[in-house]
Amino acid sequence: MSVNVPGRLPRLGRMNMLAWWAEHLARAILQEPLPRRWAHVQGVAAQARSLAPVTGADADLLEAAAWLHDIGYAPGLTVTGLHALDGARYLRDAQHADALLCQLVAHHSCAIIEAEERGLADILCSELEPVPYALSSVLTCCDMTTSPDGELMPVEQRLAEIHDRYGLGHLVSRSIQRATPMILSAVEQVHHRATQIA
């Protein structure tokens, strides 16, 4: 698949080119092999789009990251088992995507915690620097308040759903347990910013 995109693209009317490209790429990668993951990604992207007043000039970038945040689960892209890293590497190496987009995907939803659990934290941080909290918190909020089927879901229910899906001793459950305070803080801060703008 070769849908290369240059860095930041200009806005064309109401359509954001980076998000448009990301949606089409995510659809090509996820829709058939992982339909439930595709449903989740659509919900996350819809939330990112709804938060455009909060994200301002970064709205296109954040929506693009929302579309692409889980592509690392796709067959053929999984290398390390850390989907955030695998997806970001694909975007960087095969798609030559914007560096900040790759970093958002790599570090979404406190991925550094799972990277530590997998022994990949040094690799993740050396290859793809963390992004500013103001950006990463929005993507975390969108991801952690969207069900696996793409529906809005309170963050506490989403965290419980992840624990139920993976089981108590699973590496992902352990990672989410450790990341819970950071996830809750991100969601609270983004919701606060949204209410201030509304």
Contact map, one row per residue, 1 for C-alpha under 8 A:
111000000000000000000000000000000000000000000000000000000000000000000000000000000000000000000000000000000000000000000000000000000000000000000000000000000000000000000000000000000000000000000000000000
111100000000000000000000000000000000000000000000000000000000000000000000000000000000000000000110000000000000000000000000000000000000000000000000000000000000000000000000000000000000000000000000000000
111110000000000000000000100000000000000000000000000000000000000000000000000000000000000000000010000000000000000000000000000000000000000000000000000000000000000000000000000000000000000000000000000000
011111000000000000000000000000000000000000000000000000000000000000000000000000000000000000000111100000000000000000000000000000000000000000000000000000000000000000000000000000000000000000000000000000
001111100000000001001000000000000000000000000000000000000000000000000000000000000000000000000011110000000000000000000000000000000000000000000000000000000000000000000000000000000000000000000000000000
000111111000000000000000000000000000000000000000000000000000000000000000000000000000000000000001110000000000000000000000000000000000000000000000000000000000000000000000000000000000000000000000000000
000011111000000000000000000000000000000000000000000000000000000000000000000000000000000000000000111000000000000000000000000000000000000000000000000000000000000000000000000000000000000000000000000000
000001111100000001000000000000000000000000000000000000000000000000000000000000000000000000000000010000000000000000000000000000000000000000000000000000000000000000000000000000000000000000000000000000
000001111110000011000000000000000000000000000000000000000000000000000000000000000000000000000000000000000000000000000000000000000000000000000000000000000000000000000000000000000000000000000000000000
000000011111000110000000000000000000000000000000000000000000000000000000000000000000000000000000000000000000000000000000000000000000000000000000000000000000000000000000000000000000000000000000000000
000000001111111110000000000000000000000000000000000000000000000000000000000000000000000000000000000000000000000000000000000000000000000000000000000000000000000000000000000000000000000000000000000000
000000000111111110000000000000000000000000000000000000000000000000000000000000000000000000000000000000000000000000000000000000000000000000000000000000000000000000000000000000000000000000000000000000
000000000011111100000000000000000000000000000000000000000000000000000000000000000000000000000000000000000000000000000000000000000000000000000000000000000000000000000000000000000000000000000000000000
000000000011111100000000000000000000000000000000000000000000000000000000000000000000000000000000000000000000000000000000000000000000000000000000000000000000000000000000000000000000000000000000000000
000000000011111110010000000000000000000000000000000000000000000000000000000000000000000000000000000000000000000000000000000000000000000000000000000000000000000000000000000000000000000000000000000000
000000000111111111110000000000000000000000000000000000000001000000000000000000000000000000000000000000000000000000000000000000000000000000000000000000000000000000000000000000000000000000000000000000
000000001111001111111000000000000000000000000000000000000001000000000000000000000000000000000000000000000000000000000000000000000000000000000000000000000000000000000000000000000000000000000000000000
000010011000000111111100000000000000000000000000000000000001100100000000000000000000000000000000000000000000000000000000000000000000000000000000000000000000000000000000000000000000000000000000000000
000000000000000111111110000000000000000000000000000000000001101110100000000000000000000000000000000000000000000000000000000000000000000000000000000000000000000000000000000000000000000000000000000000
000000000000001111111111000000000000000000000000000000000000000100000000000000000000000000000000000000000000000000000000000000000000000000000000000000000000000000000000000000000000000000000000000000
000010000000000011111111100000000000000000000000000000000000000100000000000000000000000000000000000000000000000000000000000000000000000000000000000000000000000000000000000000000000000000000000000000
000000000000000001111111110000000000000000000000000000000000000110110000000000000000000000000000000000000000000000000000000000000000000000000000000000000000000000000000000000000000000000000000000000
000000000000000000111111111000000000000000000000000000000000000100110000000000000000000000000000000000000000000000000000000000000000000000000000000000000000000000000000000000000000000000000000000000
000000000000000000011111111100000000000000000000000000000000000000000000000000000000000000000000000000000000000000000000000000000000000000000000000000000000000000000000000000000000000000000000000000
001000000000000000001111111110000000000000000000000000000000000000010000000000000000000000000000000000000000000000000000000000000000000000000000000000000000000000000000000000000000000000000000000000
000000000000000000000111111111100000010000000000000000000000000000110010000000000000000000000000000000000000000000000000000000000000000000000000000000000000000000000000000000000000000000000000000000
000000000000000000000011111111100000010000000000000000000000000000000000000000000000000000000000000000000000000000000000000000000000000000000000000000000000000000000000000000000000000000000000000000
000000000000000000000001111111110000000000000000000000000000000000000000000000000000000000000000000000000000000000000000000000000000000000000000000000000000000000000000000000000000000000000000000000
000000000000000000000000111111111000000000000000000000000000000000000010010000000000000000000000000000000000000000000000000000000000000000000000000000000000000000000000000000000000000000000000000000
000000000000000000000000011111111110110000000000000000000000000000000010010000000000000000000000000000000000000000000000000000000000000000000000000000000000000000000000000000000000000000000000000000
000000000000000000000000011111111110110000000000000000000000000000000000000000000000000000000000000000000000000000000000000000000000000000000000000000000000000000000000000000000000000000000000000000
000000000000000000000000000111111110000000000000000000000000000000000000000000000000000000000000000000000000000000000000000000000000000000000000000000000000000000000000000000000000000000000000000000
000000000000000000000000000011111110000000000000000000000000000000000000011000000000000000000000000000000000000000000000000000000000000000000000000000000000000000000000000000000000000000000000000000
000000000000000000000000000001111111110000000000000000000000000000000000010000000000000000000000000000000000000000000000000000000000000000000000000000000000000000000000000000000000000000000000000000
000000000000000000000000000001111111111000000000000000000000000000000000000000000000000000000000000000000000000000000000000000000000000000000000000000000000000000000000000000000000000000000000000000
000000000000000000000000000000000111111100000000000000000000000000000000000000000000000000000000000000000000000000000000000000000000000000000000000110000000000000000000000000000000000000000000000000
000000000000000000000000000001100111111110000000000000000000000000000100000000000000000000000000000000000000000000000000000000000000000000000000000110000000000000000000000000000000000000000000000000
000000000000000000000000011001100111111111000000000000000000000000000000000000000000000000000000000000000000000000000000000000000000000000000000000000000000000000000000000000000000000000000000000000
000000000000000000000000000000000011111111100000000000000000000000000000000000000000000000000000000000000000000000000000000000000000000000000000000111000000000000000000000000000000000000000000000000
000000000000000000000000000000000001111111110000000000000000000000000000000000000000000000000000000000000000000000000000000000000000000000000000011111100000000000000000000000000000000000000000000000
000000000000000000000000000000000000111111111000000000000000000001111100000000000000000000000000000000000000000000000000000000000000000000000000000001000000000000000000000000000000000000000000000000
000000000000000000000000000000000000011111111100000000000000000000100000000000000000000000000000000000000000000000000000000000000000000000000000000001000000000000000000000000000000000000000000000000
000000000000000000000000000000000000001111111110000000000000000000000000000000000000000000000000000000000000000000000000000000000000000000000000011011110000000000000000000000000000000000000000000000
000000000000000000000000000000000000000111111111000000000000000001100000000000000000000000000000000000000000000000000000000000000000000000000110010001000000000000000000000000000000000000000000000000
000000000000000000000000000000000000000011111111100000000000001101100000000000000000000000000000000000000000000000000000000000000000000000000100000000000000000000000000000000000000000000000000000000
000000000000000000000000000000000000000001111111110000000000001000000000000000000000000000000000000000000000000000000000000000000000000000000000000000000000000000000000000000000000000000000000000000
000000000000000000000000000000000000000000111111111000000000000000000000000000000000000000000000000000000000000000000000000000000000000000000100000000000000000000000000000000000000000000000000000000
000000000000000000000000000000000000000000011111111100000010011001000000000000000000000000000000000000000000000000000000000000000000000001100100000000000000000000000000000000000000000000000000000000
000000000000000000000000000000000000000000001111111100000010001000000000000000000000000000000000000000000000000000000000000000000000000000000000000000000000000000000000000000000000000000000000000000
000000000000000000000000000000000000000000000111111110000000000000000000000000000000000000000000000000000000000000000000000000000000000000000000000000000000000000000000000000000000000000000000000000
000000000000000000000000000000000000000000000011111111100010000000000000000000000000000000000000000000000000000000000000000000000000000000000000000000000000000000000000000000000000000000000000010000
000000000000000000000000000000000000000000000001111111110110000000000000000000000000000000000000000000000000000000000000000000000000000000000000000000000000000000000000000000000000000000000000000000
000000000000000000000000000000000000000000000000011111110010000000000000000000000000000000000000000000000000000000000000000000000000000000000000000000000000000000000000000000000000000000000000010010
000000000000000000000000000000000000000000000000001111110000000000000000000000000000000000000000000000000000000000000000000000000000000000000000000000000000000000000000000000000000000000000000110010
000000000000000000000000000000000000000000000000001111111110010000000000000000000000000000000000000000000000000000000000000000000000001001000000000000000000000000000000000000000000000000000000000000
000000000000000000000000000000000000000000000000000111111110000000000000000000000000000000000000000000000000000000000000000000000000000000000000000000000000000000000000000000000000000000000000000000
000000000000000000000000000000000000000000000000000000111111000000000000000000000000000000000000000000000000000000000000000000000000000000000000000000000000000000000000000000000000000000000000000000
000000000000000000000000000000000000000000000000000100111111110000000000000000000000000000000000000000000000000000000000000000000000001000000000000000000000000000000000000000000000000000000000000000
000000000000000000000000000000000000000000000001101110111111111000000000000000000000000000000000000000000000000000000000000000000000000000000000000000000000000000000000000000000000000000000000000000
000000000000000111100000000000000000000000000000000000001111111100000000000000000000000000000000000000000000000000000000000000000000000000000000000000000000000000000000000000000000000000000000000000
000000000000000001100000000000000000000000000000000000000111111110000000000000000000000000000000000010000000000000000000000000000000000000000000000000000000000000000000000000000000000000000000000000
000000000000000000000000000000000000000000000001000000100111111111000000000000000000000000000000000010000000000000000000000000000000001001100000000000000000000000000000000000000000000000000000000000
000000000000000000100000000000000000000000001101100000000011111111100000000000000000000000000000000000000000000000000000000000000000000000000000000000000000000000000000000000000000000000000000000000
000000000000000001111110000000000000000000001000000000000001111111110000000000000000000000000000000010000000000000000000000000000000000000000000000000000000000000000000000000000000000000000000000000
000000000000000000100100000000000000000000000000000000000000111111111000000000000000000000000000000011011000000000000000000000000000000000100000000000000000000000000000000000000000000000000000000000
000000000000000000000000000000000000000010011001000000000000011111111000000000000000000000000000000000000000000000000000000000000000000000100110000000000000000000000000000000000000000000000000000000
000000000000000000100110010000000000000011011000000000000000001111111100000000000000000000000000000000000000000000000000000000000000000000000000000000000000000000000000000000000000000000000000000000
000000000000000000000110110000000000000010000000000000000000000111111110000000000000001000000000000000001000000000000000000000000000000000000000000000000000000000000000000000000000000000000000000000
000000000000000000000000000000000000000010000000000000000000000011111111000000000001001000000000000000011101000000000000000000000000000000000000000000000000000000000000000000000000000000000000000000
000000000000000000000000000000000000100010000000000000000000000000111111100000000011001000000000000000001000000000000000000000000000000000000000000000000000000000000000000000000000000000000000000000
000000000000000000000000010011000000000000000000000000000000000000011111110010000010001000000000000000000000000000000000000000000000000000000000000000000000000000000000000000000000000000000000000000
000000000000000000000000000000000000000000000000000000000000000000001111110011000111111101000000000000000000000000000000000000000000000000000000000000000000000000000000000000000000000000000000000000
000000000000000000000000000000000000000000000000000000000000000000000111111011000010011000000000000000000000000000000000000000000000000000000000000000000000000000000000000000000000000000000000000000
000000000000000000000000000011001100000000000000000000000000000000000011111111000000000000000000000000000000000000000000000000000000000000000000000000000000000000000000000000000000000000000000000000
000000000000000000000000000000001000000000000000000000000000000000000000111111000000000000000000000000000000000000000000000000000000000000000000000000000000000000000000000000000000000000000000000000
000000000000000000000000000000000000000000000000000000000000000000000000011111100000000000000000000000000000000000000000000000000000000000000000000000000000000000000000000000000000000000000000000000
000000000000000000000000000000000000000000000000000000000000000000000011111111100000011001000000000000000000000000000000000000000000000000000000000000000000000000000000000000000000000000000000000000
000000000000000000000000000000000000000000000000000000000000000000000001111111111110011000000000000000000000000000000000000000000000000000000000000000000000000000000000000000000000000000000000000000
000000000000000000000000000000000000000000000000000000000000000000000000000111111100010000000000000000000000000000000000000000000000000000000000000000000000000000000000000000000000000000000000000000
000000000000000000000000000000000000000000000000000000000000000000000000000001111110110000000000000000000000000000000000000000000000000000000000000000000000000000000000000000000000000000000000000000
000000000000000000000000000000000000000000000000000000000000000000000000000001111110010000000000000000000000000000000000000000000000000000000000000000000000000000000000000000000000000000000000000000
000000000000000000000000000000000000000000000000000000000000000000000001000001111111110000000000000000000000000001100100000000000000000000000000000000000000000000000000000000000000000000000000000000
000000000000000000000000000000000000000000000000000000000000000000000111100001011111111000000000000000000000000000000000000000000000000000000000000000000000000000000000000000000000000000000000000000
000000000000000000000000000000000000000000000000000000000000000000001101000000000111111100000000000000001111001000000000000000000000000000000000000000000000000000000000000000000000000000000000000000
000000000000000000000000000000000000000000000000000000000000000000000001000000010111111110000000000000001110000000000000000100000000000000000000000000000000000000000000000000000000000000000000000000
000000000000000000000000000000000000000000000000000000000000000000000001100011111111111111000000000000000100000000000000000000000000000000000000000000000000000000000000000000000000000000000000000000
000000000000000000000000000000000000000000000000000000000000000000011111100011000011111111100000000000001100000000000000000000000000000000000000000000000000000000000000000000000000000000000000000000
000000000000000000000000000000000000000000000000000000000000000000000001000000000001111111110000000001101100000000000000000000000000000000000000000000000000000000000000000000000000000000000000000000
000000000000000000000000000000000000000000000000000000000000000000000000000000000000111111111100000001000000000000000000000000000000000000000000000000000000000000000000000000000000000000000000000000
000000000000000000000000000000000000000000000000000000000000000000000001000010000000011111111110000000000000000000000000000000000000000000000000000000000000000000000000000000000000000000000000000000
000000000000000000000000000000000000000000000000000000000000000000000000000000000000001111111111100001000000000000000000000000000000000000000000000000000000000000000000000000000000000000000000000000
000000000000000000000000000000000000000000000000000000000000000000000000000000000000000111111111111001000000000000000000000000000000000000000000000000000000000000000000000000000000000000000000000000
000000000000000000000000000000000000000000000000000000000000000000000000000000000000000011111111000000000000000000000000000000000000000000000000000000000000000000000000000000000000000000000000000000
010100000000000000000000000000000000000000000000000000000000000000000000000000000000000011111111000000000000000000000000000000000000000000000000000000000000000000000000000000000000000000000000000000
011110000000000000000000000000000000000000000000000000000000000000000000000000000000000001111111100000000000000000000000000000000000000000000000000000000000000000000000000000000000000000000000000000
000111000000000000000000000000000000000000000000000000000000000000000000000000000000000000111111110000000000000000000000000000000000000000000000000000000000000000000000000000000000000000000000000000
000111100000000000000000000000000000000000000000000000000000000000000000000000000000000000110011111011000000000000000000000000000000000000000000000000000000000000000000000000000000000000000000000000
000011110000000000000000000000000000000000000000000000000000000000000000000000000000000000010001111111000000000000000000000000000000000000000000000000000000000000000000000000000000000000000000000000
000000100000000000000000000000000000000000000000000000000000000000000000000000000000000000010000111111100000000000000000000000000000000000000000000000000000000000000000000000000000000000000000000000
000000000000000000000000000000000000000000000000000000000000000000000000000000000000000000000000011111110000000000000000000000000010000000000000000000000000000000000000000000000000000000000000000000
000000000000000000000000000000000000000000000000000000000000110110000000000000000000000000000000111111111000000000000000000000000000000000000000000000000000000000000000000000000000000000000000000000
000000000000000000000000000000000000000000000000000000000000000010000000000000000000000110110000111111111100000000000000000000010000000000000000000000000000000000000000000000000000000000000000000000
000000000000000000000000000000000000000000000000000000000000000000000000000000000000000100000000001111111110000000000000000000011110000000000000000000000000000000000000000000000000000000000000000000
000000000000000000000000000000000000000000000000000000000000000010001000000000000000000000000000000111111111000000000000000000000110001100100000000000000000000000000000000000000000000000000000000000
000000000000000000000000000000000000000000000000000000000000000010011100000000000001101100000000000011111111000000000000000000000000000000000000000000000000000000000000000000000000000000000000000000
000000000000000000000000000000000000000000000000000000000000000000001000000000000001111100000000000001111111001000000000000100010000000000000000000000000000000000000000000000000000000000000000000000
000000000000000000000000000000000000000000000000000000000000000000000000000000000001100000000000000000111111111100000000000000000110000100000000000000000000000000000000000000000000000000000000000000
000000000000000000000000000000000000000000000000000000000000000000001000000000000001000000000000000000011111111000000000000000000000000100110000000000000000000000000000000000000000000000000000000000
000000000000000000000000000000000000000000000000000000000000000000000000000000000000000000000000000000000011111000000000000000000000000110111011000000000000000000000000000000000000001000000000000000
000000000000000000000000000000000000000000000000000000000000000000000000000000000000000000000000000000000011111111000000000000000000000000010000000000000000000000000000000000000010011000000000000000
000000000000000000000000000000000000000000000000000000000000000000000000000000000001000000000000000000000111111111100000000000000000000000000000000000000000000000000000000000000000000000000000000000
000000000000000000000000000000000000000000000000000000000000000000000000000000000000000000000000000000000010011111110000100100000000000000000000000000000000000000000000000000000000000000000000000000
000000000000000000000000000000000000000000000000000000000000000000000000000000000000000000000000000000000000011111111000100000000000000000000000000000000000000000000000000000110110000000000000000000
000000000000000000000000000000000000000000000000000000000000000000000000000000000100000000000000000000000000011111111100000000000000000000000000000000000000000000000000001100110000000000000000000000
000000000000000000000000000000000000000000000000000000000000000000000000000000000100000000000000000000000000001111111111100100000000000000000000000000000000000000000000000000000000000000000000000000
000000000000000000000000000000000000000000000000000000000000000000000000000000000000000000000000000000000000000111111111100000000000000000000000000000000000000000000000000000000000000000000000000000
000000000000000000000000000000000000000000000000000000000000000000000000000000000000000000000000000000000000000011111111000000000000000000000000000000000000000000000000001000100000000000000000000000
000000000000000000000000000000000000000000000000000000000000000000000000000000000100000000000000000000000000000001111111100000000000000000000000000000000000000000000000001000000000000000000000000000
000000000000000000000000000000000000000000000000000000000000000000000000000000000000000000000000000000000000000000111111110000000000000000000000000000000000000000000000000000000000000000000000000000
000000000000000000000000000000000000000000000000000000000000000000000000000000000000000000000000000000000000000000111111111100000000000000000000000000000000000000000000000000000000000000000000000000
000000000000000000000000000000000000000000000000000000000000000000000000000000000000000000000000000000000000000110110111111110000000000000000000000000000000000000000000000000000000000000000000000000
000000000000000000000000000000000000000000000000000000000000000000000000000000000000000000000000000000000000000000000011111111000000000000000000000000000000000000000000000000000000000000000000000000
000000000000000000000000000000000000000000000000000000000000000000000000000000000000000000000000000000000000000000000001111111100000000000000000000000000000000000000000000000000000000000000000000000
000000000000000000000000000000000000000000000000000000000000000000000000000000000000100000000000000000000100000100100001111111111000000000000000000000000000000000000000000000000000000000000000000000
000000000000000000000000000000000000000000000000000000000000000000000000000000000000000000000000000000000000000000000000111111111100000000000000000000000000000000000000000000000000000000000000000000
000000000000000000000000000000000000000000000000000000000000000000000000000000000000000000000000000000000000000000000000011111111000000000000000000000000000000000000000000000000000000000000000000000
000000000000000000000000000000000000000000000000000000000000000000000000000000000000000000000000000000000000000000000000001111111000000000000000000000000000000000000000000000000000000000000000000000
000000000000000000000000000000000000000000000000000000000000000000000000000000000000000000000000000001100100000000000000000111111100000000000000000000000000000000000000000000000000000000000000000000
000000000000000000000000000000000000000000000000000000000000000000000000000000000000000000000000000000100000000000000000000111111110000000000000000000000000000000000000000000000000000000000000000000
000000000000000000000000000000000000000000000000000000000000000000000000000000000000000000000000000000110010000000000000000010011111000000000000000000000000000000000000000000000000000000000000000000
000000000000000000000000000000000000000000000000000000000000000000000000000000000000000000000000000100110010000000000000000000001111101100000000000000000000000000000000000000000000000000000000000000
000000000000000000000000000000000000000000000000000000000000000000000000000000000000000000000000000000000000000000000000000000000111111100000000000000000000000000000000000000000000000000000000000000
000000000000000000000000000000000000000000000000000000000000000000000000000000000000000000000000000000000000000000000000000000000011111110000000000000000000000000000000000000000000000000000000000000
000000000000000000000000000000000000000000000000000000000000000000000000000000000000000000000000000000000000000000000000000000000001111111000000000000000000000000000000000000000000000000000000000000
000000000000000000000000000000000000000000000000000000100100010000000000000000000000000000000000000000010000000000000000000000000011111111100000000000000000000000000000000000000000000000000000000000
000000000000000000000000000000000000000000000000000000000000000000000000000000000000000000000000000000010011100000000000000000000011111111110000000000000000000000000000000000000000000000000000000000
000000000000000000000000000000000000000000000000000000000000000000000000000000000000000000000000000000000000100000000000000000000000111111111000000000000000000000000000000000000000000001101100000000
000000000000000000000000000000000000000000000001000000100000010000000000000000000000000000000000000000000000000000000000000000000000011111111100000000000000000000000000000000000000000001100100000000
000000000000000000000000000000000000000000000001000000000000010011000000000000000000000000000000000000010001100000000000000000000000001111111110000000000000000000000000000000000000000000000000000000
000000000000000000000000000000000000000000000000000000000000000000000000000000000000000000000000000000000001110000000000000000000000000111111111000000000000000000000000000000000000001001100000000000
000000000000000000000000000000000000000000000000000000000000000000000000000000000000000000000000000000000000100000000000000000000000000011111111100000000000000000000000000000000000001001100100000000
000000000000000000000000000000000000000000011011000000000000000001000000000000000000000000000000000000000000000000000000000000000000000001111111110000000000000000000000000000000000000000000000000000
000000000000000000000000000000000000000000010000000000000000000001000000000000000000000000000000000000000000100000000000000000000000000000111111110000000000000000000000000000000000000000000000000000
000000000000000000000000000000000000000000000000000000000000000000000000000000000000000000000000000000000000100000000000000000000000000000011111111000000010011000000000000000000000001000100000000000
000000000000000000000000000000000000000000000000000000000000000000000000000000000000000000000000000000000000000000000000000000000000000000001111111000011110010000000000000000000000000000000000000000
000000000000000000000000000000000000000100110000000000000000000000000000000000000000000000000000000000000000000000000000000000000000000000000111111111111100010000000000000000000000000000000000000000
000000000000000000000000000000000000000100100000000000000000000000000000000000000000000000000000000000000000000000000000000000000000000000000001111111111000010000000000000000000000000000000000000000
000000000000000000000000000000000001101100000000000000000000000000000000000000000000000000000000000000000000000000000000000000000000000000000000011111100000000000000000000000000000000000000000000000
000000000000000000000000000000000001101100100000000000000000000000000000000000000000000000000000000000000000000000000000000000000000000000000000011111100000000000000000000000000000000000000000000000
000000000000000000000000000000000000001111110000000000000000000000000000000000000000000000000000000000000000000000000000000000000000000000000000011111110000000000000000000000000000000000000000000000
000000000000000000000000000000000000000100100000000000000000000000000000000000000000000000000000000000000000000000000000000000000000000000000000011111111000000000000000000000000000000000000000000000
000000000000000000000000000000000000000000100000000000000000000000000000000000000000000000000000000000000000000000000000000000000000000000000000111001111100000000000000000000000000000000000000000000
000000000000000000000000000000000000000000000000000000000000000000000000000000000000000000000000000000000000000000000000000000000000000000000000111000111110110000000000000000000000000000000000000000
000000000000000000000000000000000000000000000000000000000000000000000000000000000000000000000000000000000000000000000000000000000000000000000000110000011111110000000000000000000000000000000000000000
000000000000000000000000000000000000000000000000000000000000000000000000000000000000000000000000000000000000000000000000000000000000000000000001100000001111111000000000000000000000000100100000000000
000000000000000000000000000000000000000000000000000000000000000000000000000000000000000000000000000000000000000000000000000000000000000000000000000000000111111100000000000000000000000000000000000000
000000000000000000000000000000000000000000000000000000000000000000000000000000000000000000000000000000000000000000000000000000000000000000000000000000001111111110000000000000000000000000000000000000
000000000000000000000000000000000000000000000000000000000000000000000000000000000000000000000000000000000000000000000000000000000000000000000001111000001111111111000000000000000000000000000000000000
000000000000000000000000000000000000000000000000000000000000000000000000000000000000000000000000000000000000000000000000000000000000000000000001000000000011111111100000000000010001000000000000000000
000000000000000000000000000000000000000000000000000000000000000000000000000000000000000000000000000000000000000000000000000000000000000000000000000000000001111111110000000000000000000000000000000000
000000000000000000000000000000000000000000000000000000000000000000000000000000000000000000000000000000000000000000000000000000000000000000000000000000000000111111111000000000000000000000000000000000
000000000000000000000000000000000000000000000000000000000000000000000000000000000000000000000000000000000000000000000000000000000000000000000000000000000000011111111100000010010000000000000000000000
000000000000000000000000000000000000000000000000000000000000000000000000000000000000000000000000000000000000000000000000000000000000000000000000000000000000001111111111000110010000000000000000000000
000000000000000000000000000000000000000000000000000000000000000000000000000000000000000000000000000000000000000000000000000000000000000000000000000000000000000111111111000000000000000000000000000000
000000000000000000000000000000000000000000000000000000000000000000000000000000000000000000000000000000000000000000000000000000000000000000000000000000000000000011111110000000000000000000000000000000
000000000000000000000000000000000000000000000000000000000000000000000000000000000000000000000000000000000000000000000000000000000000000000000000000000000000000001111111010110000000000000000000000000
000000000000000000000000000000000000000000000000000000000000000000000000000000000000000000000000000000000000000000000000000000000000000000000000000000000000000000111111110010000000000000000000000000
000000000000000000000000000000000000000000000000000000000000000000000000000000000000000000000000000000000000000000000000000000000000000000000000000000000000000000110111110011000000000000000000000000
000000000000000000000000000000000000000000000000000000000000000000000000000000000000000000000000000000000000000000000000000000000000000000000000000000000000000000000011111011000000000000000000000000
000000000000000000000000000000000000000000000000000000000000000000000000000000000000000000000000000000000000000000000000000000000000000000000000000000000000000000000111111111000000000000000000000000
000000000000000000000000000000000000000000000000000000000000000000000000000000000000000000000000000000000000000001001100000000000000000000000000000000000000000000000000111111100000000000000000000000
000000000000000000000000000000000000000000000000000000000000000000000000000000000000000000000000000000000000000001000000000000000000000000000000000000000000000000100100011111110000000000000000000000
000000000000000000000000000000000000000000000000000000000000000000000000000000000000000000000000000000000000000000000000000000000000000000000000000000000000000001100111111111111000000000000000000000
000000000000000000000000000000000000000000000000000000000000000000000000000000000000000000000000000000000000000000000000000000000000000000000000000000000000000000000001111111111100000000000000000000
000000000000000000000000000000000000000000000000000000000000000000000000000000000000000000000000000000000000000011001000000000000000000000000000000000000000000000000000001111111110000000000000000000
000000000000000000000000000000000000000000000000000000000000000000000000000000000000000000000000000000000000000011000000000000000000000000000000000000000000001001100000000111111111000000000000000000
000000000000000000000000000000000000000000000000000000000000000000000000000000000000000000000000000000000000000000000000000000000000000000000000000000000000000000000000000011111111000000000000000000
000000000000000000000000000000000000000000000000000000000000000000000000000000000000000000000000000000000000000010000000000000000000000000000000000000000000000000000000000001111111100000000000000000
000000000000000000000000000000000000000000000000000000000000000000000000000000000000000000000000000000000000010010000000000000000000000000000000000000000000000000000000000000111111111000000000000000
000000000000000000000000000000000000000000000000000000000000000000000000000000000000000000000000000000000000000000000000000000000000000000000000000000000000001000000000000000011111111100000000000000
000000000000000000000000000000000000000000000000000000000000000000000000000000000000000000000000000000000000000000000000000000000000000000000000000000000000000000000000000000000111111110000000000000
000000000000000000000000000000000000000000000000000000000000000000000000000000000000000000000000000000000000010000000000000000000000000000000000000000000000000000000000000000000011111111000000000000
000000000000000000000000000000000000000000000000000000000000000000000000000000000000000000000000000000000000110000000000000000000000000000011001000000000000000000000000000000000011111111100000000000
000000000000000000000000000000000000000000000000000000000000000000000000000000000000000000000000000000000000000000000000000000000000000000000000000000000010000000000000000000000001111111110000000000
000000000000000000000000000000000000000000000000000000000000000000000000000000000000000000000000000000000000000000000000000000000000000000000000000000000000000000000000000000000000111111111000000000
000000000000000000000000000000000000000000000000000000000000000000000000000000000000000000000000000000000000000000000000000000000000000011011000000000000000000000000000000000000000011111111100000000
000000000000000000000000000000000000000000000000000000000000000000000000000000000000000000000000000000000000000000000000000000000000000011011001000000000010000000000000000000000000001111111110000000
000000000000000000000000000000000000000000000000000000000000000000000000000000000000000000000000000000000000000000000000000000000000000000000000000000000000000000000000000000000000000111111111000000
000000000000000000000000000000000000000000000000000000000000000000000000000000000000000000000000000000000000000000000000000000000000000010000000000000000000000000000000000000000000000011111111100000
000000000000000000000000000000000000000000000000000000000000000000000000000000000000000000000000000000000000000000000000000000000000000011001000000000000000000000000000000000000000000001111111110000
000000000000000000000000000000000000000000000000000000000000000000000000000000000000000000000000000000000000000000000000000000000000000000000000000000000000000000000000000000000000000000111111111000
000000000000000000000000000000000000000000000000000000000000000000000000000000000000000000000000000000000000000000000000000000000000000000000000000000000000000000000000000000000000000000011111111100
000000000000000000000000000000000000000000000000000001000000000000000000000000000000000000000000000000000000000000000000000000000000000000000000000000000000000000000000000000000000000000001111111110
000000000000000000000000000000000000000000000000001011000000000000000000000000000000000000000000000000000000000000000000000000000000000000000000000000000000000000000000000000000000000000000111111111
000000000000000000000000000000000000000000000000000000000000000000000000000000000000000000000000000000000000000000000000000000000000000000000000000000000000000000000000000000000000000000000011111111
000000000000000000000000000000000000000000000000000000000000000000000000000000000000000000000000000000000000000000000000000000000000000000000000000000000000000000000000000000000000000000000001111111
000000000000000000000000000000000000000000000000000011000000000000000000000000000000000000000000000000000000000000000000000000000000000000000000000000000000000000000000000000000000000000000000111111
000000000000000000000000000000000000000000000000000000000000000000000000000000000000000000000000000000000000000000000000000000000000000000000000000000000000000000000000000000000000000000000000011111
